[in-house]
Amino acid sequence: MEEHGISDKEAFMTHAIEFDTDGNNYLNNKELEEAAKSFTNQ
């Protein structure tokens, strides 16, 4: 989050859950990275 300038953890996690591509309710590094890129482009 810090690397991408994200300070609102709650909003980011709400957004990031949509990036759980394997559906295991766990966000791996790749999923988190994609979520962060998407979140900062809003």
C-alpha positions in Angstrom: 0.0 0.0 0.0 2.8 2.4 1.0 4.6 1.8 -2.3 1.5 2.9 -4.2 0.7 5.8 -2.0 -2.5 4.2 -0.5 -3.3 5.4 2.9 -7.0 4.3 3.3 -6.6 0.6 4.2 -10.3 0.0 4.6 -11.2 1.4 1.2 -8.4 -0.4 -0.5 -9.3 -3.8 1.0 -12.9 -3.3 0.0 -11.6 -2.7 -3.6 -9.0 -5.4 -3.5 -11.4 -8.3 -2.7 -12.5 -8.1 -6.3 -9.0 -9.2 -7.3 -9.1 -12.6 -5.6 -8.9 -14.3 -9.0 -8.4 -17.8 -7.6 -11.4 -17.4 -5.2 -9.5 -18.7 -2.1 -10.3 -15.6 0.0 -6.6 -14.9 0.3 -4.9 -12.1 -1.7 -1.5 -13.1 -2.9 1.2 -10.7 -4.0 0.1 -10.6 -7.7 -3.5 -10.0 -6.8 -2.6 -7.2 -4.3 -0.3 -5.6 -6.9 -3.1 -5.6 -9.5 -5.6 -4.2 -7.0 -3.2 -1.4 -6.0 -2.6 -0.5 -9.6 -6.3 -0.4 -10.2 -7.1 1.5 -7.0 -4.6 4.3 -7.7 -6.0 4.8 -11.2 -9.5 5.5 -10.0 
